[in-house]
Amino acid sequence: MELTFEAIDEDQPGPKWRALFDRHWHAYSRWFLREGVRARPTYLQSLRAIAQHMPELKPAYEKIIEVAGGGDLEARFLAMWCPPMYIGGCSQLILPGKNPALIRNYDYSPKLVEGTWLASRLHGRRVLGMGDCLWGVLDGINEDGLALSLSFGGRTEVGKGFGIPIVMRYALEFAKTTAEAVKIFARVPVHMSYTISAVDRAGKSATIFVNPDRPAEATDHLVSTNFQHQVEWPRHATATRSVERAAALATLTKSAPDAALAAFFKPPLFQTSYDKGYGTLYTAFYRPQDASCELVWLTDRWRQSCSDFQDGVKVIQLGAPA
């Protein structure tokens, strides 16, 4: 099974981002409207939510709506306010200390991943992010060395809040440190449960639990999969081997980065259930010291940094380890 990843360097939304929009809008609009147009908030409700909870992001939001064509539906989707439910897998490991690192496996359906690696300066700060929902972020790093990644939190509750990729974008745009990111995730409402791994250039780290029905909680955990303090959705945890993956990660917290990275390509961390929606699509290896990220696969590696990012395309053959 082949999967295409594209790196796009564009400081402000322009023709490159518009081409990305044109390529994916049909699929995203079908997903956004799968419960009917009236199930989604109006544009004014979405705009007010951005203005209330993430006001610094409002100019970029208005700009990206303009580049997308200025349509009502497009504006509602791009706000990511109360979107449809979505669920994934993912394993995350923080290695703190003098040379901190963040390693994550992104486990999801290959039919649904966007595969975009976007470098931008929406607010003057360089941000590299693996894209979702066209300008949201699954994992990323900024020029100050703050690295973030997300995983599904293992709960079915849905509430009034933002889709987590837009909150990830907001944090990378306006936070310089883990402490600043924690404050953002503590106050911005989210519509589902997620776990965010954060580490900064100084080696300060946190694993942050966010939920639609509980206050956010910052912990000193170094590993996370798809449950928070305990398993609350046993069926999902069993299917994705969430507990087994967490146990495997726990053995790596004192490992050298390269040794830890190698473990992400072995079971149970490396998953191959692509047809069920949680196979490993890429491994991201973040180094806050030089604000860099490496995407790693079984057969290829791709390094970029905030100081040196180049457009490009990689076609990856997905499969099980040899």
N, C-alpha and C positions, 0 to 999 in steps of 0.2 A: 504494500500500500504506500503510495507516494503522497507527500505533503509538502506544500510550497510555503516558504517563509520569505518575506520581503522586508528589507531595511529601507526606510524612507527618512531622509534628512530634509526637513522643512521647518524653519523657525516659526512661521505663522501659517495658519491654514491657507492654502493656495491651490494651484493646479494639481500638485501631487496628491494632496489630501482629497481634493474633489474627485480624482480618478479612483481613489480608494472608496469613497462614498458611492460612486456609480457602480463599482464592482460588487459591493455588498448590500446596498440598500434594499434590493428586492427581498433578500432572505431576512434581513433585520426587520423590515416592515411587516412581513408575514408573521414573524415571531411576536412582534410588539402588539399586533392586532388579533392574536389567536383567540382571545376571549371576547373580541368585539371592541369597537372603537370607544364605546361608552364606559368600558371597564378601565380605561386609562384616564389619568387626570388631564384637564384642559391645559392649553398653553399658559393661560394666566395663572393657574394653580402651580404649574411647573416653574414659571418665572418667579413667582412669589417665594417658592421654596428655595430656589437658588439665592435670591436676594436676602432671605432671612438667615439661612444656614451657611452659605458659602459666598458672601457678597463680593469678595475679592475676585472670584471666578466669573462674575457676571459679564464683564467686558469680553472675555474670551468666549463665553457661551454665545453672546450676541454675534460675535464675529463668525463663529463656526456655523451658526444658523444661516447667516448671510451667504457664506460660501456653499452651503448645502442647497441654496435656492430660496430660502426664506419661507418655506411652506409650513403650515400649521402642524401637520403630522411629524415632519422632520424635527421641528422645534420641541415637540413633546417628547419624542424619542431621545433626543440628544441631552435633555435635562436629566434623564434616568430617574425621574421622580416616580416612585411606586410602579416599577416595571413588572412584567410577568415573573413568576417564580423560575429560578434555574438552580441546578445542583451539579456539583462536580466532585473531584477527588482531591489529590495533591498531598505531597509530603514536604516539610520544611525543616531546615536545620540551621541554627545560628551558631557560629563559631566566634566568640568574643575574644578580647585580648588586644595585644599590640597590633596584630595584623588581622583584623576581623574579616569574617566572610559570611555570606548567606547563600545557602544552596537549596534549591527547590526543584522537585519534579512536578510538572504540570500534567495532570491526568484528566483527560476529557475525551469527548467524541471527536475524532478527526474530521467528521463531516460538519462540525459546528465551530471549529476554531478559526479565528480570523487570520492568524499567522503574520501579523504586522508588527514590526519593530520600528517604532517611531521616535525620532529625535527632534525635539522642538525647543523653542524659547517663547512660550506663550506670554510669559510675564518677565522676561529678561533672564531667568534662571534656566540653564540647560537641564533638560529632563530626557532620559531615555526610558521608554516603557514598552513592554509587550502589550499590544493593544487588544481591547475588547470594546464592543459597542462604539467603534469608530474613533473615539478619543478617550475612552476610559483606559485603565491600566490594570493588568493582572499582576505584574511585578515590574519593578523599575528602580532606577537610581537617579539622583540629581548631582549637580556639580559640587555640592557641598559634602558629598559622600554619604548621604542618607539612602539606604536601600530598604525597600519594602516588598513583601510578597503576601499573597492572600491564599487562603484555603477555605473550603466550605466548612461551616461549623457543626454540621451533623444534627441539625434540628429542622423540623418542618414548619415552625411558626413563621407566619408572614405578617408584616405590619406596615405602618405608614412611615416611609423613609426612602432614601436613595438606594439605587443599585450600587454595590460596593465599588465597582471600577471607577466611578466618577469621584468618589471620596478618596480613593487611592491617588487619582490625578491631582485632586486638590491638595492633599498632604505633600506630595512631591513638589508641587509648584510653590508652596508657601512655608514649608517646614525645613529647617536646616539640621535638626537633631532629632534623636529618638524622643526626647522629652517633649519637644514641640509637636511631633506627630501624635504622641499619646493624647495630648490635649485636644487635637482636632478630632480624633476618633472617639473621644469621650463626649463630644458635644454635637456632632453631626448625626442625625438619625439615619438608620439603615433599615432596609425592608426585610432582610433575612439575617440569619446567623452566619458570621464569618470569623476566622482567626487570622490576624495579621502579624507577620514576623517583621520586626524592625531592628536595624543595627546601623550605627553611624560611624563616622571616621574615628571618633574617640574610643570606639569599642563598646559604647553604651548600647544595651539592647533591651528589647521587651517583646513579649508575646501578648497580643491584645485581643481579648474576646469582645466582639460586638454582637448585639442581638436587638431585635425589634421590640422586645418586651422586658429587657433587663438592662441595667446600667452597664456601660462598658467597663471592662476590668483589665488592667495592665498587670501582667505577671512576669516573673523572672524565668519562665520556662524557656528552654533552648530548642525544644522539638515540638512539632505539631503535625497532626494529620487531619482527621475529620470528626473529631469530637473535642469538647472543651475539657471541663473537669472530669466528666464521666460520659459514657456512651448513653445517649438519649434516643437514638434511632437504631436499634439493634440490627434491623434488616440491612440498612445501608452500611453499617460498620462491618457486618459479616461479608457482604458482597465486595466491599473495597479493601478488606483486610486492614481496616484502620488501626485496630489495636496491635496487630502484628507489625505494622509499619512503624508505629510509635515506639515499640520495643526495640526494633532494629535501629532506629534513629538514636535512641538513648545510649546505645553502645558507642556512638560516634562523637560524642560531645568533646572528648579530649583528643580526638584524632587530628593529624595533620590535614590541611585542606585537600590535598590531592588524594589521600587515602579515603577521606570521607566522600569525595566526589565519586570515586570508583564504586563505592557501595551503592550509590544511587542507580547503578546499572545492573544490579543483582536483585533477585526476589528477596524479600517481598516488596522492596521499594520500587523496583521497576515492574510495571504492570502492563499486561498485553490484552486486556479485555476491551479492545477497541470497538467491537460490535455492541458492547453493553454500555459504552459511553464513558469508560474511565481507564483507557490505556494511556501510557506515558507518551506524551507528544514532544516534550523537550525537557532538558535539564538546564536551569539557569544558575550561573555561578557568579555571584556579585562580590567585588572587592572594593569596599569603601575607600581604602587608602588612595587609590588612583581613579576613583569614580568610574570603574569599568565593569563590564559584564561580558561573560562568555556564554553563548548558547552551545550546549554540548549534546551530541547524539552518538549512537553506537558507531557511526561511520564518519563523523565530521565534527569539527569545532569551529566556532565563529566568534571572534572577539571584537568588541567595539568599546569605546569609552566616550565620556563627555567631551574630551579634548580632541578625539579623533574618531569620527563616525562617518561611514561611507555608505551610500546607496548600494544595494545589491540584492541578489536573489539566491536562495538555496533550495534545491529540491531534495528532500530527504526521504529515504526508504524506511518506513516504519517496520518494526518486527521485533521478535524475541532475541535476547542475547544468545550468542553462539554457545 
